[in-house]
Amino acid sequence: MAEPKYIETPSGRRIAYHLTSGTGPTLVFLGGFKSDMEGTKAIHLESWCKSQGRGFLRFDYSGHGQSSGEFTDGSIGDWAEDAMHALANLTDGKLLLVGSSMGGWISLLCAKAMPERLAGLVTIAAAPDFTEDSMWAGFTDAQKDELSQNGQVALPSDYGEPYIITKRLIEDGRSHLVLRAPLELPFPTRFLQGTNDTDVDMSVALRLLDHATGPDMRLVLLKGGDHRFSDPDALQLLEDAINNVLQVIS
């Protein structure tokens, strides 16, 4: 396995990345909450881009994977800053962002901050505003008290050890909500969602579709698809969505 390269953000965080050179628009994979760039979707897309001679970037947010920092020190704002710094300093020309789960939220923040760089957007079980609408809204009074008093609360996870949710994560998330103000996506946009996703409910995808505005926006549902969205049918649907965007902008 090739060793990653690193780029340092203005805040001093070292971001690990793998960049494949090729034609544009460059595809960029933005991973999910406590995920990393070695996941099935990221590696699949890298191989797919290499087979087509297309540029591709995958990276780890700070506190994730091979990047510096502790996960519990991070926040949505930090991870969005990591992503935007990587995009600005590692890529040229137009980009096609592929955001998975939390990466869907991060990709929407990137779209708001640098719309002129984006040729298109594909999200997979996008989870915009999840710190507020899923975590905080789902906390019991006891969990809210624990967060307030101890600065963190542990949530069970289907993917291993519990998630440690910090007060900073919740409070910082409120500064980066995208479903409370106009969200213009002026490029081809494809939202992908599995109907059996137990982490991000299908209603989130419908809310995002209803809230955002843009000239070419579609929601594609995969019946029986789960949150991982990594089985052969899901990966084929992901390829199809990317190809569709590339055809539209070519």
PAKEVO-625335 format. One record per residue: residue in three letters; x, y, z of N, C-alpha, C in turn. Coordinates in steps of 0.05 Angstrom, whole numbers, padded with zeros to 5 digits, always signed. Example, Ala and Ser with C-alpha at 12.3 -4.5 7.8 and 13.67 -1.06 7.14 Angstrom:
% PAKEVO-625335
ala+00264-00114+00156+00246-00090+00156+00264-00066+00156/ser+00257-00045+00142+00273-00021+00143+00258+00001+00157/
END
This chain:
% PAKEVO-625335
met+00017-00024+00000+00000+00000+00000+00018+00025+00000/ala+00012+00043-00018+00028+00068-00020+00024+00085+00004/glu+00046+00098+00013+00045+00116+00035+00031+00142+00027/pro+00015+00154+00044+00003+00179+00037+00023+00202+00037/lys+00015+00223+00023+00029+00249+00025+00014+00266+00046/tyr+00026+00288+00053+00013+00305+00074+00014+00334+00065/ile-00007+00348+00073-00008+00377+00070-00016+00389+00097/glu-00005+00412+00104-00011+00424+00129-00030+00448+00126/thr-00050+00449+00142-00070+00470+00141-00059+00495+00156/pro-00071+00518+00152-00063+00542+00167-00064+00539+00197/ser-00081+00520+00206-00084+00516+00235-00064+00495+00245/gly-00046+00485+00227-00025+00467+00236-00033+00437+00235/arg-00056+00431+00224-00065+00403+00222-00052+00390+00197/arg-00041+00366+00200-00029+00351+00178-00050+00333+00166/ile-00056+00337+00140-00077+00322+00127-00064+00302+00108/ala-00070+00277+00112-00059+00255+00095-00077+00253+00070/tyr-00064+00248+00047-00079+00247+00022-00065+00229+00002/his-00081+00220-00017-00071+00207-00041-00083+00221-00065/leu-00066+00230-00084-00075+00245-00107-00066+00230-00132/thr-00085+00225-00149-00080+00212-00175-00082+00233-00197/ser-00062+00236-00213-00063+00256-00234-00079+00245-00257/gly-00091+00263-00273-00107+00255-00296-00123+00278-00306/thr-00141+00272-00325-00158+00293-00336-00179+00302-00316/gly-00190+00325-00322-00211+00337-00305-00238+00332-00317/pro-00259+00339-00302-00257+00349-00274-00246+00327-00255/thr-00230+00336-00236-00219+00318-00216-00242+00309-00197/leu-00243+00283-00192-00262+00272-00173-00249+00274-00145/val-00265+00282-00126-00255+00284-00098-00275+00269-00080/phe-00264+00250-00065-00281+00235-00046-00279+00247-00018/leu-00302+00253-00007-00303+00264+00021-00318+00244+00038/gly-00303+00232+00057-00313+00210+00073-00331+00219+00095/gly-00341+00199+00110-00360+00203+00131-00349+00207+00158/phe-00366+00209+00178-00360+00213+00206-00344+00190+00217/lys-00320+00195+00226-00302+00175+00237-00295+00153+00217/ser-00297+00160+00191-00288+00142+00170-00261+00151+00161/asp-00250+00137+00140-00224+00145+00130-00223+00140+00100/met-00201+00147+00088-00198+00146+00059-00190+00118+00049/glu-00190+00098+00067-00184+00071+00059-00209+00054+00056/gly-00232+00067+00057-00258+00052+00055-00263+00042+00027/thr-00283+00025+00025-00289+00012+00000-00296+00032-00022/lys-00312+00051-00016-00321+00070-00037-00297+00087-00047/ala-00280+00096-00029-00257+00113-00037-00238+00097-00054/ile-00232+00073-00046-00213+00056-00061-00225+00048-00088/his-00251+00042-00089-00264+00035-00113-00263+00058-00133/leu-00269+00082-00123-00269+00105-00141-00241+00112-00151/glu-00221+00108-00134-00194+00113-00143-00187+00094-00166/ser-00193+00068-00163-00187+00049-00184-00203+00056-00210/trp-00228+00064-00206-00245+00071-00229-00233+00095-00244/cys-00224+00115-00229-00213+00139-00242-00186+00132-00256/lys-00170+00116-00243-00145+00108-00256-00150+00094-00282/ser-00171+00077-00283-00177+00062-00308-00186+00081-00331/gln-00195+00105-00323-00204+00124-00343-00184+00147-00347/gly-00162+00147-00333-00143+00168-00335-00153+00195-00323/arg-00171+00193-00303-00183+00217-00291-00170+00223-00264/gly-00167+00249-00259-00155+00257-00234-00173+00250-00210/phe-00161+00243-00188-00176+00234-00164-00161+00242-00139/leu-00176+00251-00119-00164+00258-00093-00181+00246-00071/arg-00167+00232-00053-00180+00223-00028-00162+00232-00005/phe-00174+00237+00018-00158+00248+00041-00172+00241+00067/asp-00158+00245+00089-00169+00241+00115-00172+00268+00129/tyr-00196+00274+00140-00198+00298+00157-00180+00294+00181/ser-00173+00317+00194-00158+00315+00219-00173+00298+00239/gly-00158+00282+00255-00171+00264+00274-00183+00239+00262/his-00179+00236+00236-00189+00212+00221-00165+00199+00208/gly-00166+00172+00206-00147+00157+00191-00118+00164+00197/gln-00103+00172+00176-00074+00177+00179-00067+00207+00183/ser-00087+00224+00185-00082+00252+00190-00076+00257+00220/ser-00066+00280+00226-00059+00287+00253-00083+00294+00270/gly-00079+00294+00296-00100+00303+00314-00118+00281+00325/glu-00133+00288+00346-00151+00269+00358-00179+00274+00348/phe-00194+00253+00343-00221+00255+00333-00238+00273+00351/thr-00235+00270+00377-00252+00285+00396-00245+00314+00397/asp-00223+00322+00385-00216+00351+00384-00229+00365+00360/gly-00240+00349+00341-00250+00361+00316-00278+00370+00317/ser-00286+00383+00295-00313+00393+00292-00319+00396+00262/ile-00344+00401+00255-00352+00404+00228-00336+00426+00215/gly-00333+00449+00229-00318+00471+00218-00289+00464+00212/asp-00276+00449+00230-00249+00440+00226-00247+00423+00201/trp-00265+00404+00199-00264+00384+00177-00271+00397+00150/ala-00289+00416+00151-00294+00431+00126-00270+00448+00118/glu-00257+00459+00138-00232+00475+00132-00211+00457+00120/asp-00208+00432+00132-00189+00413+00121-00195+00408+00092/ala-00220+00403+00086-00228+00396+00058-00223+00419+00039/met-00230+00443+00047-00227+00466+00029-00197+00472+00025/his-00181+00468+00045-00152+00473+00042-00140+00452+00022/ala-00149+00427+00025-00140+00407+00006-00148+00413-00022/leu-00173+00421-00026-00183+00427-00053-00168+00451-00065/ala-00163+00471-00049-00151+00496-00059-00121+00491-00065/asn-00108+00473-00051-00079+00471-00054-00070+00446-00068/leu-00087+00426-00072-00079+00401-00085-00091+00397-00112/thr-00111+00413-00119-00125+00409-00145-00126+00435-00161/asp-00129+00432-00187-00132+00454-00205-00158+00449-00222/gly-00169+00471-00232-00192+00468-00250-00217+00459-00236/lys-00235+00448-00252-00261+00440-00241-00260+00414-00226/leu-00279+00412-00207-00280+00389-00189-00308+00376-00190/leu-00309+00350-00186-00334+00335-00182-00332+00323-00154/leu-00346+00334-00135-00345+00324-00108-00363+00300-00104/val-00353+00280-00089-00369+00257-00082-00369+00255-00051/gly-00391+00263-00038-00391+00265-00009-00409+00243+00003/ser-00397+00228+00021-00411+00205+00034-00419+00212+00062/ser-00444+00211+00069-00454+00215+00096-00446+00243+00106/met-00429+00245+00127-00420+00271+00136-00406+00285+00113/gly-00392+00270+00096-00379+00282+00073-00398+00295+00054/gly-00424+00287+00055-00444+00301+00039-00448+00329+00050/trp-00449+00331+00077-00452+00357+00090-00427+00375+00083/ile-00403+00363+00086-00379+00378+00080-00378+00387+00051/ser-00387+00370+00033-00387+00377+00005-00407+00400-00001/leu-00429+00401+00014-00448+00424+00011-00435+00450+00021/leu-00420+00448+00043-00406+00472+00053-00385+00481+00033/cys-00371+00462+00020-00352+00469-00001-00366+00482-00025/ala-00390+00471-00032-00405+00482-00054-00413+00511-00048/lys-00420+00517-00023-00427+00544-00016-00403+00563-00017/ala-00380+00552-00009-00356+00569-00006-00341+00573-00033/met-00342+00554-00050-00327+00555-00075-00343+00544-00099/pro-00367+00555-00104-00384+00544-00125-00371+00545-00153/glu-00353+00564-00156-00340+00568-00183-00321+00545-00189/arg-00313+00529-00169-00295+00507-00174-00310+00481-00181/leu-00336+00480-00174-00350+00454-00177-00363+00451-00205/ala-00357+00428-00217-00371+00421-00242-00396+00404-00236/gly-00396+00391-00212-00418+00374-00205-00415+00363-00177/leu-00436+00351-00167-00437+00340-00140-00453+00315-00139/val-00442+00294-00126-00456+00269-00121-00453+00264-00091/thr-00476+00259-00078-00475+00252-00049-00486+00224-00045/ile-00476+00211-00024-00485+00184-00017-00495+00186+00012/ala-00521+00182+00015-00532+00183+00042-00523+00208+00057/ala-00526+00231+00043-00517+00257+00055-00530+00262+00082/ala-00514+00272+00100-00524+00277+00127-00520+00306+00136/pro-00532+00325+00121-00529+00353+00128-00542+00358+00155/asp-00529+00375+00171-00540+00384+00197-00544+00362+00217/phe-00530+00339+00214-00537+00316+00231-00530+00321+00261/thr-00511+00338+00266-00505+00343+00295-00528+00355+00309/glu-00544+00371+00295-00568+00384+00307-00593+00367+00304/asp-00598+00357+00280-00624+00344+00274-00625+00315+00281/ser-00602+00302+00283-00601+00274+00291-00590+00270+00319/met-00566+00281+00324-00554+00277+00350-00569+00293+00372/trp-00567+00319+00371-00579+00336+00392-00609+00331+00395/ala-00623+00329+00373-00652+00324+00374-00659+00297+00386/gly-00640+00278+00383-00645+00251+00393-00635+00246+00421/phe-00620+00265+00432-00610+00261+00459-00633+00262+00480/thr-00630+00245+00500-00648+00246+00523-00640+00270+00540/asp-00657+00278+00559-00649+00299+00577-00624+00292+00593/ala-00621+00266+00600-00598+00258+00615-00573+00261+00598/gln-00574+00254+00573-00551+00257+00555-00544+00287+00551/lys-00564+00304+00549-00559+00333+00546-00545+00343+00571/asp-00554+00334+00594-00542+00342+00619-00513+00333+00621/glu-00508+00308+00612-00481+00297+00613-00463+00313+00594/leu-00473+00320+00571-00458+00336+00552-00451+00363+00564/ser-00470+00375+00577-00466+00401+00589-00446+00400+00612/gln-00448+00380+00628-00432+00378+00652-00404+00367+00647/asn-00402+00347+00629-00377+00333+00625-00363+00341+00598/gly-00378+00355+00581-00366+00363+00556-00367+00342+00534/gln-00378+00318+00541-00380+00297+00521-00400+00276+00530/val-00408+00260+00511-00426+00238+00516-00420+00215+00497/ala-00422+00191+00506-00415+00168+00489-00441+00157+00476/leu-00440+00152+00450-00463+00140+00436-00455+00113+00424/pro-00472+00093+00426-00465+00067+00414-00462+00069+00384/ser-00445+00052+00373-00440+00051+00344-00442+00023+00334/asp-00453+00020+00309-00453-00006+00296-00427-00012+00283/tyr-00408+00006+00284-00382+00003+00270-00359-00001+00288/gly-00364-00007+00314-00341-00012+00332-00346+00002+00359/glu-00324+00015+00369-00326+00028+00395-00345+00051+00394/pro-00356+00059+00417-00376+00081+00418-00364+00107+00406/tyr-00382+00123+00396-00375+00150+00387-00375+00168+00411/ile-00353+00183+00414-00352+00203+00435-00360+00230+00423/ile-00383+00240+00430-00394+00265+00419-00388+00287+00439/thr-00375+00308+00429-00366+00329+00446-00386+00353+00445/lys-00385+00369+00466-00401+00393+00466-00393+00412+00444/arg-00367+00413+00438-00356+00430+00417-00367+00421+00390/leu-00369+00395+00385-00380+00385+00360-00408+00395+00356/ile-00424+00393+00376-00452+00401+00374-00454+00431+00370/glu-00440+00447+00386-00442+00476+00385-00430+00486+00359/asp-00408+00475+00350-00396+00484+00325-00414+00477+00301/gly-00427+00454+00303-00445+00446+00281-00466+00467+00276/arg-00475+00480+00297-00496+00500+00293-00487+00524+00277/ser-00461+00528+00274-00450+00550+00258-00447+00542+00229/his-00453+00517+00222-00449+00507+00195-00474+00493+00183/leu-00497+00499+00194-00521+00486+00184-00527+00496+00156/val-00537+00478+00139-00542+00485+00111-00571+00483+00103/leu-00588+00472+00121-00616+00469+00114-00634+00490+00126/arg-00622+00511+00137-00637+00533+00149-00635+00559+00133/ala-00620+00559+00111-00617+00582+00094-00616+00573+00065/pro-00619+00591+00046-00619+00583+00018-00594+00567+00011/leu-00597+00546-00004-00576+00528-00012-00577+00525-00043/glu-00561+00540-00057-00561+00540-00086-00538+00521-00095/leu-00546+00503-00113-00527+00484-00124-00528+00487-00155/pro-00513+00505-00166-00515+00513-00194-00500+00495-00213/phe-00502+00469-00209-00488+00449-00226-00503+00423-00223/pro-00498+00404-00241-00512+00378-00239-00506+00365-00212/thr-00528+00357-00199-00526+00346-00172-00542+00320-00170/arg-00530+00299-00159-00544+00274-00156-00542+00265-00127/phe-00565+00262-00114-00566+00251-00086-00572+00222-00088/leu-00556+00205-00076-00560+00176-00075-00568+00168-00047/gln-00587+00150-00044-00597+00142-00018-00608+00114-00018/gly-00599+00098+00001-00610+00071+00004-00636+00071+00021/thr-00656+00055+00013-00681+00056+00028-00679+00041+00055/asn-00659+00025+00059-00655+00010+00084-00633+00022+00101/asp-00627+00047+00097-00606+00061+00112-00617+00067+00140/thr-00605+00055+00160-00614+00060+00188-00598+00082+00202/asp-00578+00093+00189-00563+00115+00201-00572+00142+00191/val-00579+00144+00166-00590+00169+00154-00616+00162+00141/asp-00638+00171+00153-00664+00164+00144-00670+00176+00116/met-00686+00162+00101-00693+00171+00074-00706+00199+00074/ser-00718+00206+00096-00731+00233+00099-00710+00255+00097/val-00685+00250+00105-00664+00270+00103-00659+00276+00074/ala-00657+00255+00057-00652+00260+00028-00675+00275+00016/leu-00700+00269+00024-00723+00283+00013-00723+00312+00022/arg-00715+00317+00047-00714+00345+00057-00692+00360+00042/leu-00669+00348+00037-00648+00361+00022-00657+00368-00006/leu-00669+00349-00019-00679+00353-00046-00699+00376-00048/asp-00717+00377-00028-00737+00398-00027-00725+00425-00021/his-00704+00425-00004-00693+00451+00005-00674+00464-00015/ala-00657+00448-00027-00637+00459-00045-00649+00468-00071/thr-00636+00487-00085-00645+00496-00111-00622+00493-00131/gly-00629+00487-00155-00609+00484-00176-00622+00476-00202/pro-00608+00478-00224-00620+00473-00251-00622+00443-00258/asp-00607+00426-00244-00606+00398-00251-00600+00381-00226/met-00622+00373-00213-00619+00360-00187-00637+00335-00187/arg-00626+00312-00178-00641+00288-00178-00635+00272-00152/leu-00655+00258-00142-00651+00240-00120-00656+00212-00131/val-00636+00194-00127-00638+00166-00136-00638+00148-00112/leu-00659+00132-00110-00662+00113-00087-00654+00085-00096/leu-00639+00072-00078-00632+00044-00083-00648+00027-00063/lys-00667+00012-00074-00684-00004-00056-00668-00025-00042/gly-00670-00026-00016-00654-00045+00000-00626-00036+00006/gly-00618-00013-00004-00591-00004+00001-00587+00005+00030/asp-00563+00000+00041-00558+00008+00069-00539+00032+00070/his-00530+00039+00093-00514+00063+00096-00487+00060+00084/arg-00476+00037+00085-00449+00033+00075-00448+00038+00045/phe-00469+00031+00031-00471+00036+00002-00446+00025-00013/ser-00438+00001-00006-00412-00009-00016-00414-00036-00029/asp-00439-00047-00032-00442-00072-00046-00441-00067-00077/pro-00439-00088-00093-00436-00084-00122-00458-00066-00135/asp-00483-00070-00127-00505-00054-00138-00502-00025-00131/ala-00494-00020-00106-00491+00008-00097-00467+00021-00111/leu-00445+00007-00114-00422+00018-00128-00428+00023-00157/gln-00443+00006-00169-00451+00010-00197-00469+00035-00200/leu-00487+00039-00181-00504+00062-00181-00488+00088-00178/leu-00467+00086-00161-00449+00109-00157-00435+00115-00183/glu-00424+00095-00196-00411+00100-00222-00430+00112-00242/asp-00454+00102-00243-00474+00112-00262-00480+00141-00257/ala-00482+00149-00231-00488+00177-00224-00466+00195-00233/ile-00441+00186-00228-00418+00202-00235-00416+00205-00266/asn-00420+00183-00280-00420+00183-00309-00442+00202-00320/asn-00465+00201-00307-00487+00219-00316-00479+00248-00313/val-00467+00255-00291-00458+00283-00287-00437+00290-00308/leu-00418+00272-00312-00396+00278-00332-00407+00281-00360/gln-00428+00266-00367-00440+00268-00393-00454+00295-00396/val-00468+00304-00375-00482+00329-00375-00463+00352-00379/ile-00440+00352-00366-00422+00375-00367-00402+00373-00390/ser-00401+00351-00404-00382+00348-00426-00391+00364-00451/
END
